[in-house]
């Protein structure tokens, strides 16, 4: 007999099947017993009626505690009022293991209590919804780039130097070769891939030793980074908005039930359609000042600033041409105005801030060398990267999208710690 899962029960109406899982909850109403099982794919309510099943089956029902593992056998029928829309007329229960004193009860628990038990908290319906949406986001990302002929390029986790700034590196000893660092971004390697294959994307974990406790920061997070040869900033923005539209619409289409579980207002998500509004950094500064924010040109947009700017739009907004002094060494300066870089950030609405950061890359060898020296970065560690400008340099551009920030925004989460199975924060390394 093939294994049957709750999510497939629509194909088994009228059949007697066995489902294996864990007790979600149970209740009784006179002679009728209602065990609710979860099997990881959904919830199934069983119905046991005293007098129609052996007494030992009822005894096993009574023995079940929250999160006990068991198998439940019976005939499946449609029941719109039941969790998942189906019910099982139970004929047998087989206990696998009785759980003792499960710590996460239906009552309210504090965040730290739940985070300490993250390995168990993942079993809740809310966490199921969030992580299924995360799965859909990742699936959509791969579908989008694979459908456009991009090559997946796996970048190394250990790197010899900084990409985004030396103050946020995790450092380790690397045998006899000295220091190595956990990657802050796969972008530099993505650029090498773009020079070899034309268009690639890097997708993997990244690490930032940033001592931040905001709701937008993790020390370990996942990022997808496309890189395209011969693209300029406008091409980069075109790709970013098409990409973001694809992801959001994929979630709306395929994870409506999960969004409903989270009680997510989807109005802003439904607005994510091309074209997205585009404003310059200068225009963003004017919006801030008109909104009463005392903002100095040349500063980076902080989280509160991004929120104020995004409140003027009903969908994500693209802010481009930031001051070059606040951007990374590899970002190309605007030939028309060297004070600004050909960089873009995509700000999500509803206070979620930057979810995409990208730029046209500096393709001139001498200018890139000068930028390395300005940032006091060791030239020898980047010599391989400089080779990309020595041998067939071309204009190129790319961006990075943070998975957890994107999932947090789509789900409407208060903190992105719920957007990854096991979050790593400056004050948390367990479980």
C-alpha angles and dihedrals in degrees: 000000000000118000114264123210129195092245089061098049094108086074093053104053110150093013128115109237140165120233122192122205147096134300110261094179141316139210140178134219111187109295093353123090125196118198114183113206129193119201099179094265099064148315127287125190117212126203123211120182119198110242095028097070130044116272091243089062090055089047090054089050090054090049094056117105130188110297094008110149119235146143121246123199127192149104119299123226136168116264115166092192094058125086107275093011097270137088134198123220094217120222099168143014124199116192117219100176135348113226115221122215098341103208100216106071129176090266123095117280131191121252095247091050090053094043090053086056097039090134088064098032088066087075094068123104092241094054090045089056094048096047093044088055089049088052090051092050091053092045090051091049092055093043091051098050096036089051090054095051098255118155119229107234117192111217123203122263093212113064133178097226148011124284103181103025136318096244095069101051128124105219130204138168112258109203111268094336097081124233128006129183136213108249120266091190140353091221101107090054089045088059090055088050092051090054088053102038105018097235127029141155129215116209124181150090121312131190134215122183089206112149094222128138098187123127089249100059137083127168091223120036141149125253136181116209123187119193125191129191116228093017120129129198094279091051088048092054091047091053093045095053093045089049094049092048090052094051097047095044090049090056093046090051100043106027104042091126092054092048088051091051088054090047088232118178100225099191094106091044092053088055092062097109130127133297100050117196115265124202133169123243087251090057090047089054090052091050090052093050092047087052091056098259114141096222126169119216109244097040121111118248110261124208093268091048092051089051092053093048094047092050088073092065136059094217138024114309127212115222114193142179101040121184106284093225092068096046133083122279094250096058114107118238118234107260088213092053117012090192089077132055126227089247134134136196123192111215119203119220127244094051098297095123129195115011098159129037122180148144149180105268126235105258098178113096098211094046091048091050090052091051092050090054092046089055091046092237120155110258094207092061090055099041092108089051091051089054087070087066094043097054115047102331116191136172110275140165143189146159143212128234119199111223097206095048090048093048091046091054095045092047095041093235123175092217130019092227087092092054094074126051096237112015123208114209132167089263099037132065099150151120 
